[in-house]
């Protein structure tokens, strides 16, 4: 592997280590040759997200131009052009090695562009359309790297796991997203529980929730659980060498729902985090779990809402 390509993989790994603590821990359970490819996909998605969310001092048009320029550079690389970029060579190499679906990357970049202009989603179907590109395709990108005994059967669970992980993040990060002027909880859900954006902002300022917001968050947790339930059959279908990694990721992301429930569905009192001791325990238990063992759906003992 040449020096530039090695440096690009190292750059992706560093982004993953710094910003994706939960998934980075899980990835350490993969064989070494697979890890760098997972880091490459994470680096790609994280860098695009940083263009959108870490340049908030710039006008939206300039942020859009930066995302478009980087996307054009990526597409040129897909067509064989030489790419001068700190991480894209690793992504392009990973795509070539596994013959990943280019449409998944186009869908992802479309959703990233939506974050520049779309501040809320009227319905859950609208949010699912966004998450199709920002989350579901991550699952289908990852599947060829993880490997599966039945790729066709594992595809939909992989998509559902992407939905589950991202909705978990949206639940945990309500306050952080409000700082960016966004709400990812659908407008129709807010209305269902008599909650307004001003109510969310007031709860954020106060550092504590209200009964109506508590009910809203509990409802969203059940939505996420439905996606975890739909994703569960896919874990035992993965190649044996990949199962411990994804069991760990599944349990740790789902563990955020346990933490949210444990603090009374109050996402404003503190950011829900899985304690380090539990994180290490989950990883160790995943390593000792026989391959093919079903996974336990995370979250509190609730009746999951429909996933769609």
C-alpha positions in Angstrom: 0.0 0.0 0.0 1.5 3.4 -1.0 2.3 6.1 1.5 -0.6 8.4 0.5 -3.1 5.6 0.8 -1.8 4.5 4.1 -2.0 8.1 5.3 -5.6 8.4 4.1 -6.6 5.3 6.0 -4.8 6.6 9.1 -6.7 9.9 8.8 -10.0 8.0 8.6 -9.1 5.9 11.6 -8.3 9.0 13.6 -11.6 10.6 12.8 -13.3 7.4 13.8 -11.4 7.2 17.1 -12.0 10.8 18.0 -15.7 11.1 17.0 -17.2 7.7 17.0 -16.3 6.2 20.4 -19.0 3.6 20.5 -18.6 2.2 17.0 -14.8 2.6 17.2 -14.7 0.3 20.3 -16.9 -2.2 18.4 -14.7 -2.0 15.3 -11.7 -3.1 17.4 -13.3 -6.6 17.6 -13.0 -7.0 13.8 -10.1 -8.7 12.1 -7.4 -6.1 11.4 -7.8 -6.2 7.6 -11.5 -5.3 7.9 -11.0 -2.4 10.3 -9.4 0.0 8.0 -12.3 -0.3 5.5 -14.8 0.4 8.3 -12.7 3.4 9.3 -12.7 4.6 5.7 -16.5 4.6 5.5 -16.8 6.3 8.9 -14.2 8.9 7.8 -16.1 9.6 4.6 -19.4 10.1 6.4 -17.9 12.1 9.3 -16.0 14.5 7.0 -19.2 15.3 5.0 -21.0 15.8 8.3 -18.3 18.2 9.5 -18.6 20.3 6.3 -22.3 20.6 7.0 -22.2 21.0 10.8 -18.7 22.4 11.8 -18.8 25.4 9.5 -21.8 27.1 11.0 -20.1 30.5 10.9 -20.3 30.4 7.1 -23.4 31.3 5.0 -25.4 28.3 3.9 -24.5 29.0 0.3 -20.8 28.7 1.0 -21.3 25.6 3.1 -23.3 24.1 0.2 -20.5 25.1 -2.2 -17.9 23.3 0.0 -20.0 20.2 0.2 -20.6 20.3 -3.6 -16.9 20.8 -4.3 -15.9 17.9 -2.1 -18.6 15.7 -3.6 -17.4 16.5 -7.1 -13.9 15.6 -6.1 -15.2 12.2 -4.8 -17.2 11.5 -8.0 -14.2 12.4 -10.1 -12.2 9.9 -8.1 -14.8 7.2 -8.7 -14.2 7.8 -12.5 -10.5 7.3 -12.1 -9.2 10.9 -11.6 -6.3 11.5 -9.3 -7.6 12.9 -6.1 -5.7 15.4 -3.8 -7.5 14.8 -0.5 -6.5 13.7 3.0 -9.0 10.8 3.2 -10.8 10.2 -0.1 -8.1 7.8 -1.4 -9.0 5.4 1.4 -12.7 5.6 0.6 -12.2 5.1 -3.1 -9.9 2.1 -2.4 -12.5 0.6 -0.1 -15.2 1.1 -2.7 -13.1 -0.6 -5.3 -12.0 -3.5 -3.1 -15.6 -4.4 -2.2 -17.4 -3.1 -5.3 -19.7 -1.0 -3.2 -22.8 0.4 -4.7 -22.1 3.9 -5.9 -25.8 4.9 -5.6 -25.5 4.5 -1.8 -22.9 7.2 -1.7 -25.0 9.5 -3.9 -27.9 9.0 -1.6 -25.8 9.8 1.4 -24.5 13.0 -0.1 -28.1 14.0 -1.0 -29.1 13.7 2.7 -26.1 15.7 3.8 -27.1 18.5 1.4 -30.6 18.4 3.0 -29.1 19.3 6.3 -28.1 22.7 4.9 -31.7 23.7 4.2 -34.1 21.4 6.0 -34.6 22.3 9.6 -37.5 20.0 10.5 -39.6 17.1 9.1 -43.4 17.2 9.0 -43.9 13.4 9.2 -42.1 10.3 10.1 -42.1 9.2 6.4 -40.3 12.5 5.6 -37.7 11.7 8.3 -37.3 8.2 6.9 -36.7 9.6 3.5 -33.8 11.6 4.9 -32.5 8.7 7.0 -32.6 6.5 3.9 -29.6 8.4 2.7 -28.0 9.3 6.0 -28.4 6.0 7.8 -29.9 3.1 5.9 -27.3 3.2 3.1 -24.5 3.1 5.7 -25.8 -0.4 6.6 -25.8 -1.5 3.0 -22.3 0.0 2.5 -21.0 -1.9 5.5 -22.6 -5.3 4.7 -20.0 -6.4 2.0 -17.2 -5.5 4.4 -18.7 -7.4 7.3 -19.7 -10.3 5.1 -22.7 -12.5 5.4 -23.8 -16.1 4.9 -26.9 -14.8 3.2 -26.4 -11.2 1.9 -29.9 -11.0 0.4 -31.5 -11.8 3.7 -29.1 -9.6 5.7 -29.7 -6.5 3.5 -33.0 -5.3 5.1 -31.8 -5.9 8.7 -28.6 -3.9 7.8 -30.8 -1.0 6.6 -33.0 -1.2 9.7 -29.9 -1.1 11.9 -28.9 2.2 10.3 -32.3 3.6 11.1 -32.1 2.3 14.6 -28.7 3.9 15.3 -29.5 7.2 13.8 -32.9 7.5 15.6 -31.1 6.7 18.8 -28.7 9.6 18.1 -31.6 11.9 17.3 -33.3 11.0 20.7 -30.1 11.6 22.6 -29.1 14.7 20.8 -32.3 16.8 20.9 -30.6 19.6 22.7 -27.5 19.6 20.5 -29.7 19.7 17.3 -31.7 22.6 18.7 -28.4 24.5 18.9 -28.1 24.0 15.2 -31.7 25.1 14.6 -32.9 21.6 13.8 -35.5 19.2 15.1 -35.3 15.7 13.8 -38.3 14.6 15.9 -41.2 14.8 13.4 -43.6 17.7 13.6 -46.6 15.4 13.7 -45.1 13.6 16.7 -44.6 16.9 18.5 -48.2 17.8 17.8 -49.4 14.4 19.0 -48.1 15.2 22.5 -48.9 18.9 22.4 -45.2 19.9 22.2 -43.9 22.9 20.3 -40.4 23.8 19.3 -40.6 26.7 21.8 -41.3 24.0 24.5 -38.2 22.1 23.5 -36.1 25.3 23.6 -37.5 26.2 27.0 -36.8 22.7 28.4 -33.2 23.0 27.0 -32.8 26.4 28.7 -34.1 25.0 32.0 -32.1 21.8 31.8 -35.1 19.6 32.5 -38.0 18.2 30.7 -41.8 18.5 31.0 -44.4 15.7 31.2 -45.4 16.2 27.6 -41.9 16.1 26.3 -41.2 13.0 28.5 -44.1 11.3 26.8 -42.8 12.4 23.3 -39.3 11.0 24.0 -40.7 7.7 25.4 -42.7 7.4 22.1 -39.6 8.0 20.0 -37.7 5.3 22.0 -40.4 2.8 21.1 -40.0 3.8 17.4 -36.2 3.2 17.7 -36.9 -0.2 19.4 -39.0 -1.2 16.4 -36.0 -0.7 14.1 -33.7 -2.6 16.4 -36.3 -5.4 16.4 -36.3 -5.5 12.6 -32.5 -5.4 12.5 -32.0 -8.2 15.0 -32.2 -11.2 12.6 -29.3 -9.8 10.6 -26.6 -10.1 13.3 -26.5 -13.9 13.3 -26.3 -13.9 9.5 -23.0 -12.0 9.5 -19.7 -13.8 8.9 -18.5 -15.2 12.3 -15.5 -12.9 12.4 -17.9 -9.8 12.2 -20.5 -10.9 14.7 -18.8 -9.7 17.9 -18.3 -6.3 16.5 -21.9 -5.8 15.5 -23.3 -7.4 18.6 -21.2 -4.8 20.6 -22.4 -1.9 18.4 -26.0 -3.1 18.6 -25.9 -3.4 22.4 -24.1 -0.1 23.0 -26.2 2.0 20.8 -29.2 0.4 22.2 -27.8 0.9 25.6 -28.3 4.7 25.0 -32.0 4.0 25.0 -31.6 2.3 28.4 -29.8 5.4 29.7 -32.5 7.7 28.3 -35.2 5.6 30.1 -33.1 5.5 33.2 -33.1 9.2 33.5 -36.9 9.4 33.1 -36.8 10.1 29.4 -35.3 13.5 30.2 -32.9 14.3 27.4 -32.2 17.8 28.7 -30.9 16.9 32.2 -27.7 15.4 30.7 -26.5 13.7 27.5 -27.3 10.0 27.8 -24.0 8.0 27.8 -23.3 4.3 28.4 -20.8 4.1 31.3 -17.3 2.9 30.3 -17.5 -0.2 32.6 -20.6 -1.3 30.8 -19.0 -0.6 27.4 -16.1 -2.9 28.2 -18.4 -5.6 29.7 -20.6 -5.6 26.5 -17.5 -6.0 24.3 -16.1 -8.8 26.4 -19.5 -10.6 26.4 -19.8 -10.3 22.7 -16.5 -12.0 22.2 -17.6 -14.9 24.3 -21.0 -15.3 22.6 -21.3 -18.2 20.2 -21.8 -17.2 16.6 -25.4 -17.4 15.4 -26.8 -16.5 18.9 -29.8 -14.2 18.6 -29.4 -10.6 19.9 -31.6 -9.1 22.6 -33.6 -6.0 21.5 -32.4 -3.1 23.6 -34.3 -0.5 25.5 -36.9 -0.5 28.3 -39.7 -3.0 28.4 -42.1 -1.2 26.1 -44.3 -2.2 23.3 -42.4 -1.0 20.2 -44.2 1.4 17.9 -44.3 0.6 14.2 -41.0 1.1 12.5 -42.5 3.0 9.5 
